[in-house]
Amino acid sequence: MRRVLRGTLVTLRPATAADIPALATIRSTPEVYTRWRGGEDLTVTVAEELEDPGTRTFAIEHGSRVVGAIQWGAEDEPDYRHANIDIYLDPAVHGRGLGTDAVRALARHLIDDHGHHRLVIDPAADNTAAIRCYRKVGFRPVGIMRQYERGPDGSWHDGLLMDLLAEELEQV
């Protein structure tokens, strides 16, 4: 069983089927949908993501409310071993440090409990709020991935590859 992780402001617990309605509602907000998108039925999309064996998803709780999700996957090839992180938060809680706290808690878990020496995250290059959040944890820009992802309008947009080495994790 996956364990519950605690940050200063948030709790990360393994997401369950009971979280799907709340997560689908968050994913449907314009601010989140623009970045994360999904199928026509976000309930189905979220359910499929929770069942993906290559991704581990945690519900982010603040107080007793689910305010988002954070997930990770890993490259286990020994010569390239690292973990990746993705996160989304309800726009109603943006700007409160909850994203930074969630990313820091998960990063600490991946380094301390899973032995990862390197983590990566890849926000859209124009997502300044996300980039600022990740920098606070210790992630550094590595480079621009040109025309990395297709936007909702069908055009291609750049992504920013950021990484964090274990010794660079910023503590609270």
N, C-alpha and C positions, 0 to 999 in steps of 0.2 A: 504494500500500500504506500502511496506517495504521502509524504508528510505535509503538514501545514507549515507555512513559512510566515514569519512575522517581521514586518518592518517597523519603523517608528510610528507611521500613520496608518498603514494598511496591513491586512492579513491576506495572504495568498493561500488558497486551499484548492485541492484538485476540483476542477469543474465537473459537474454532474448533469444529467439530463434535466434535473430540476432548475438548473441555471439557464437553460436554453431560451425561455421566453424573455428574461431580463437581458441576456446578451444580444438576442435578435433585435430587441427594442433599441438598445444602444447602437448596434450596427446600422440601424435604419436612420439614425440622425444624419442630416446632410453632412456635417463635419466629418463623421466617421465613415459614412458610406463613400464619400469622395476618395478616401484613402484606401479603404478595405474592400469596398464593393461586395459582390456576392451574387448568387443566383436570384431568380425572380422571387423565391421564397427564402427569406433569410433564416427562418426557423430551420429549414432543411439544411441550408448552408452551415449554420452553426452546429447542428447535430452531426453532420458529416465530418466537420473539423474535429469535434470531440472524439470521434471514432477513429481518426487517423492514427495508426500505430507508430508513425514516425514523429509525431508531435505530442508534446505533453502540455496540456492547457490548465492553467490555474484561473479560478475566478478571483478577482480583486475585490475585497470587501473593505469598506470604510464604515465604521460603526457596524450596523447589522445589514447594510445594504450592498448588493453587488453593483459596483460602479465600473466594471470593465473586465477585461481578460488579458492575461499575459501568457505567452506560450514559448516553448523552446524545442529545438531539435538539435541533433548532433551529427557531425561527420566523424565516424568512428575509425576510419582508415588511420592506422597508427602514425603514419608519416605526415598526415594532414589534420589530425584530430583537433576539433574545436566545436563550440556550440554557438547557435544563433538564437536570437531573441526577437519576438514581435509583441506589440502591445497596442491595445486601444482602450480609451477611457470615455466615459460619458462626458460630453462637453459641459454639462452642468457642474462638473468638479474640476474642470481645467484650471490651471493657474494656482493650485493649492499645494503643489509639491507631491501629490499622490503618485503621479507617474514616475518621478524620480525615485521615490521611496520604493515603489514596486520593482523597478528595474534594478535598483541597488540590492534589494532582498533576493531577487532571483539570481543576480550575478554572484552574490556571496555564496548562495547554495550551489551553483554550478562549479564554482572554484573550490570551495571547501568540501563539499559532499560528493561531487562527481569528478574532481581532479582535473578540471579543464584549466589550461594555462592561457587560453585565448578565447575571447568571445567576439562575435560580430553582430552588427545590427545595420539595417540598410534603409533609412528613411528616404522619402522623396527629397531630392536636393532642395526643393523650395519649402520644405516643412520646417521653418525656423524654430517653431516652438518645440518640436520633437528633438531637433538637433541640440538645442539649448539644454533640454532635459538630459539627454544622453551624455553631454559634456560634463554635467554636474556629477555624474556617476564616475567619470573618468574615461569614457570613450573618446577616441580621437579620430578625426577624418583621415581616411587612407587615400581616397580618390573618388572621382566622379565616374559612375557607370552610365555611359551615354545611352540615351534612348532605352532605358532599362525596363520601364513598365508602361503599359498602355493605360491611358486615362479613360475616364467614363465617356469622354467625347471621341475616343478612338485614336487620338494622337499619342505619340510616344513622349515620355518624360524621363528626365535624368534622375538617377538615384545616387545617394551618397553612401559609400561604404565606410563604415566606422568600425574600429576594433578597440578592444580593451585587453591588455595583458594583466594577468593575475595581480602583479605587484602594483598596478596602476589604479586598482579599485579604490575609489574615494570613500572613506568611512564617514559616518555621520558625526 
